[in-house]
Structure formats: C-alpha cells, structure tokens
Amino acid sequence: MRIKSIHFVMLIPIFLLACVDEYWPNVDRYEQLMVVDGMITDEPGPYEVKLSLTAPANDPSYIPLSGCFVSIVDDLGNTEILKEFEPGTYRTDSNGIRGITGRQYKLIVHRDDERSYETAFETLPLATEIDSIYTEIEYKEDKDLHHELAGLQFYLDSKRAKQDTNYFMWRGEATYHYESDYTIRWYYDGSLEWFHGPDSLYHCWKTYPLNIFFLQSTLALNEPIIKRLPLHYVNTQTRLLSVRYSLLMRQFSLSQRAYAFWETLAEMNTQQGSLYTNQPYQTKGNLVNTTDLSEVVLGYFLVTAVAEKRIFVDRPNNLPFYYPTCSLDEADFEAYGALHWADPVFYPIYAIETNGGRRAVPNQSCVDCRRHGGTINKPDFWIDPW
C-alpha cells in the first residue's frame, strides 16, 4: 500500500547553517505554529495528511497534532473524513475518495480547541510524463581530497507539458545494491558450524529519499518541454555505485500558487548568508484559519497529478572508486583461534577462509552487509542485469 505524501524540508524552524561555530540565539518569544503536510493526486489512494506543531529552535522535536477532524471535499460535494492512523497522521480509506483530473479539491481541519482551517479549492491538473532519466560522468573539485571527485550526474527530460500545465516539482528515491567484502564460510554460536548454501549476508539493498526537491516552470521556454534538468550527483567515495543503483523520480504537476510556495522554500534553502535572513514562518501555505486570517499555518496541501519513472545504473567501470574496503591483519586470524572465549552476546560470529586456507574473524561489518544499514531482502521492483 503506497501512501501519497511529501515530507517537507524546513517546516520545523531549524536551520543547519554553514557556520564554523554553533550559535544559539536568545529567543524571547516563541510562537507555536501548525504545520500541514499532505496531498491528493490522480493516483489511487489512500492519501495521507500529517498535522504537527513547530518546536523551538533550541529544542527540536516532532510534535504531532492529534484529535483533529480532517476531511477532503471535492467540488461536487463529496466528502471523506480521514481516520487518525497514528498520532498526527490522518489517512483516507484505500477505496475512498480518488483524485480526478479537472476536478477541484480542498482540505478542511477542525482542531479540538475549536479552531477551524481550510484551503481554497484547487483544480487537479493534467499529468505530464517523464521522457527519460540518464546520467553523465562528471568530475568535480574537492579541496578536502587529493584527487578529483568522480561520479555520475543525473538528468531528466520531460515530455511536452499538457495544456495549462506549466509548473513542476520533482522528488526522488534511490535504492542501491552493495556487497560485503568477504564471503562467510563459518559461524560460531557456541560451536563452530559450516555456513551452508550461498552467503545470504553478502548482498544487500538500501533505499533512501533524496532530501531535496527540484523545480522548473515551462513558461519562459520556447517549447513546454523540460530538457537536461540536473538532479543529484552520486560520487564514487561511497558504495552507492559499487554494484547497481536505481533512481525513482516522481514528477508533480503544480498550480501556480503551489509552485510559488515551493519556490520560496527553495530560495530559503540557498540564502544562508546571514542568520534569520528568511524564516520558515514567513512562508504561509494554503491552509488558513477561517476566523483569523492573520494566523500563520506552515506547509501545503497539494492537489497534483503525478508521473514517475525508474532507471537502473550499473557500476561505471571507467570511473575510479575510492570507498574504503576491509583488509585482514594478524589480529583477525588470532580472533578465530579465540572464538571459544567470545561472549555469547555477540553470537553468531562469522568467520572467513582465505584462498590459502587460513581462517579469520574480521570486523563483522566486512561480512554482514546489514551492518551498513541495508537489508538482505531484494526489493520487488529490482531488476538484475543478468
């Protein structure tokens, strides 16, 4: 079951500024604001809306807003009440309301303190398809390295934008396949046992979101087609490109107002030259207090059409790789001889065997790929090149 939501960057008023020294300002007055994060799309539901409260800058935390009455209404009068799935997270039924192109939708929120909020109706636009995602080899200078930074720059081309659809946002999710440095031959759990069958801890997959969003409008273009939109850059300092890498990009068709909101957030991300030049609370979303229009509500409830595309990239053999790998030393061979002294809390302990027949117990992160944060379960969408 796939949930339609975007997790905002910078909705909690905290900045990780590019400064050498930490600075905690004296805040005499702190105003707790409400944050909304959710959407309805042309994809099947369920849809999800998250409500929370901001935290002070010197005590960052996620404060869910529970006990609200949340509903999505369309322009024909159809209404669905969302159920609170977990604190602050409200969800439609999987067979409930469905976003339809050309129809209008709005969000209504009633809090238990009798405050009421709603968005204006927004029209769900036509979806524009992604034409292709591709990579190019690029080298970059890095003053902290003794060599050029090598890697792949990802780019995206869209197909021709549909009529009256001129504003777009992209979010991505990446998955990569990586391997352990050594193959397990033995394991010890009080007695030494042969590790039967193929090494099940040798291959891992790890998924992570791209913590950045990309924006572009076609209004100033000769043709309403996005070409060579630069996405993220993946270098060879880590294992991300070591075996196979997959990128899923989702393209959101936005209204002009939604685009302006995200464009402001993007500008705030880049304008970090001085403290408090721009604050998150200056960026009002589309949810408003129906009786107090001066109240600031952060975030945005999106009414959007979505297109997505996934690509797979194999290890680029014409690039140098610099990620650290394991090597054996005499202590690893000695550790094998001392297995019977090991504390059971560390069981099972995995051992390897060299080509020369010597056995060793290396650092377990060298043989158990899960210790690098991944899982041994291959994703359902994964396609191997063979």
N, C-alpha and C positions, 0 to 999 in steps of 0.2 A: 504494500500500500504506500503510495507516494504522496507526500504532503506538499502542498503548494505554499511555500513561504520563502521569504528572503530575510536573512538575519542582518540587521543593519550594522554598518560600521559607523562608530562615532555617535550613537544615540545616547549613551551614557556620557555625561560631560566630563570626559577624561581624555587628556592628550598625552601620548608618549612623545614628548618633544625631543628634537635632535639637539640636546644640550649635553655638555660635559658633566655639569653638576646638577644634582637634583634640587628642585626649588618647590617648596610647598607654601603657597600664598596664604595669608591670613584672610579667611572668608568670614566676614561679619554677618552676612545674611545669606542663607541658603534656601532656595525655593524648590520644593519637590514638584517635579512635573510628570505628567502622564506620557507614556510612550506607546504608540501603536505600531505593530509590525504584522502585515498580512496582505493577502491578495485573493482575488478571484480571477480565474483565467478561462480560456477556451478548452482547457484540458479537463478530463474527468476529475471529480473531487475524490476524497474530501479536501476542503480548503481549511486553512488554519489562520487564526488571528491570535497574536500574543499581545497582552497588555501588561505593562510594568510601570514602575516609578523610578525616576532617576535617583542616583545616590550621590552624596557629596564627593568632591574630588579627592579629599583626603581619606575617604573610607569607601573605596569602590566595591560594589556588590550588585547582584541582580535581585531586584525586589519585585516579585510577581504581584499583579493586581488581581486578586481573586474575588469571587462573589458578584461578578458583573452579569448583567443581562445583555447579551450580544446577539445581534441579528443582521442578516444580509437581506436587502429588499431590492426587487427589480422594478422596472418602470411599468410593469403590468399589475403590480400589487402583490406579487408572490413574495412570501417571506419565509425565511428559515431561521430558527433560533439555534444558535451554536451551543454545544454542550461543553462544559469545562472538563477537558480531558486530564489535565494536571494543573497545579496552581498557576493561574495567569495564562493558560493556553486553552483556547476555545476552538472547537472543530465542528465542521458540518458533518452530516451523515454521508457515507460513501455513495449512497443513492439519492442524495438530496439535491439541492439547487445546483444547476450547471451553467457556467458562463457561456453565452451565445453571442457570436459576433453581431454587432449592430444594436444589441440591447443595452440598457443602462442599469447600473447597479450602484447602491450606496450601503454604507455601514452605519449601524446605529448601536450606541453603547449607553447603557444605564448603569451607573455605579450605585453601590449600596448606601452612599452618602447623599443620594437623591440628585446628584449631578448627571445631566444627560448630554450626550455628544452625538454628532452625526457628520457624515461627509455629504457633499453635493453629489448628485447623480453624475456618473461618468460613463461614457459610451465605451463598450468593449470593441477595440479596433480590429481590423483585419490583420492576420498574421503574415509576416514576410519570411520566406525560407532562407536558411543559410546555404550558400552555394558551396563553399569549401573552407576547410581549415588546413593550413600547411605550415611547414617550418623552413627556416633558412639558417645555415650555420653562421654564427657571428662571434667575433672575438671582442672583448671589452677590456679596458684598462682597469686595474685594481691596485691601488697604492700599497695594499697590505699583502700582496702576493709577489713572488719572484718570477711569475710568468703571467702571460695574458689569460684572462678568464675566457674559457672556451665553452660554448653551449649552443642551444637551439633557441631562436626567437620564433614564437608562434604568431601567425597572422590569420585573419579571417576575411573572407569575401561573402557578401550577401547577394541574394538575387534582387531583382528590381523591386523596389518598395511598392506596395499596393497603394491605390489612390487614397489620398488624405491620411496616409501613414508616413510621417516624416521624422519621428523621434524614436531612438532605440537605446536600449541598455543591454549589456551582456554580463552574465555571471558564469563562472566555470567551476568544475570539479574535476580533479585529476586522480588517477589511480596508477600506481607503478608496481611492476613485478621486480623483485630483487631476490638475491640468493645468499645463503650462508657462505662463509669462506672455506669451511671444511665439511666433509660428509661424516655423519655419525656411524660408527661401527659397533660400539658397545655402550651399554648404560649400566650404572651401578645404583641399586636401591637396597643395599644390604648384602647383595651378592651380584657378581658380575654376569651380565646376560648379553647375548648377541642381539643386536638391533635388527630384527627380521625385516625383510622386504625393503622397498625403496625408502630412502630417507624422507620421512614425512615432515621434517622440520627444516628442510633445505630450501624450499620455495615459499615465498610469502608475497602478499599483495597488501598495499596500503593506500587508502583513499583519503584525500584531504581537499577542503574547499580552497579556491583561490580567494584570498581575503582582500579582494579588490574588485571594483566594478568598472566597466568600460562604457563610455557614452559617445554617441555621434548622431548628428542630425543630417538629413539629406537636403535641407532647404537651400543651402548655398552651393550645391553640386549641379553640374550641367545635366547629369542623369541621376535619378534617385537610386543609385547603386553604391554600396559601400565596398571599397577596394583597399586591400592591404591594411586593414585595421590592426595595429600592433597590439597583441595580447601580452602575455607574460613571457619571461625569459627563464630558461632552465639551464643551469651550468653543469659542468662535469666535476664539481667539487664534492658532490654527494652521489648516492646510489640511484637517484631518481631515473637516470637514463641508462643505468648499468645493464638492464636486460630488455624491458619493454615498458613503454609509457603510453597511457591513454588519457585523452582530454575530452571531456564532455562540456560543450558550450551551450548555454541557453540564451536565446535572443528574445527580448521582451519589446513589444511594440507599445509605446507610451503615448499618453496625451501630452499636450504642450505643458500643462501645469505640472504633471509628474516629472517630465524631463527637467523643468526648471528647478524642482526640488532636488533631484539627484545631482544636477549640475552645480548647485550651491554647495552640496556636501563634498563634491569632488574638489571644488575650489578651496574649501576649508581644509581639506587634507593636504593640499600643496602649500598653502600660505601659513607656514610655521615660523616665519621670521621673527615675530615678536609675540610675547606672551599676551594672550587674550585679544589678539587682533580680531579674531572672529570666534564666537562662542556657539556651541550647538543650539542653545536655546534661541538664537536669532533666526533659525531656520524652522519656520512653522510648517507643519504638514497640512493635510486636507481634512483632519478631524477637528471639529470646533465644538466648543461649549455652546449649546443652543440658547442659554440665557446670559452668558458672559463671554462675549466675543473677544474680550481682551485676554482671556486665559490662553496661555501658550501650550499647545499639545505637540509633542515631537512625533516624528515618524510619518508614515504614509500608508494608506490602504490603496493598493494598486488594483486597477481594473485593466487587465492586459491580455494580449494574445501572445502565445509562446511558440517558438520553433527551436528545435535542438538538433545538434549534430555531434557525433563522436568520431574521433580518429585514433589510430594506433601508430606509434612510432617505435621502431626497433632501435637498438643500441647503434649510435652512429660510429662505425668503425674507423672513420677518418678523423676522429677527434681524440685528443689526449684526455685521459681520465686521471683525476688526482684524489679521488676519495680514499680515505685510509683503509687498509686491509690488515688482516691479522697475520702474525708470524710467530713461529714456535721458538721458545728458548728452553734451556735445560730445566728450568723450574716446571714447565708443563709436563715434561717426561717424569720428573720426580713426583709430581702430583698424582700421576697414575699409580705409582707404587705405594702411595699413601692413602688410597681410596678407602681402605677399611677403617681409617681414623676419621673419616668425614662425618660431620654432624648430620643426622637424618633429616634435619630441616631443609637441607639442600637437595634431597633426593627428588627425582632421579638426576644423577650426574652423568653427563655424556662424554664419551671418550672417542678418540680417532686413532687411526693406524696409518702411518706413513708408508710410502712406497717401499721403504727399506724394512718394513715390518715392525718398527718401533711404535709403541702406544703412548699416547699423551692425553692429558686433560687440559685443553686450552681454556681461555676465558669462555664461559658458556654463551656469550653473545656472538662468538665466532662460529657456533654450530647450531644455535637455536635462533632462527630468523625472527621469531616472535618478539625477541628482546629489543628489536629495533622498531617496535610499535606496530608491526603489521599482523596479518592473520594468515593462517595456512589454508583458509577456505577461498578457493578461486571464485571471484565474482561471477554471477550468472551471465553478465554481458561480455565477459572476457573472451577474446578470440586469440588463440595462439597462431604464430605464423606457419607452423608445420601442419 
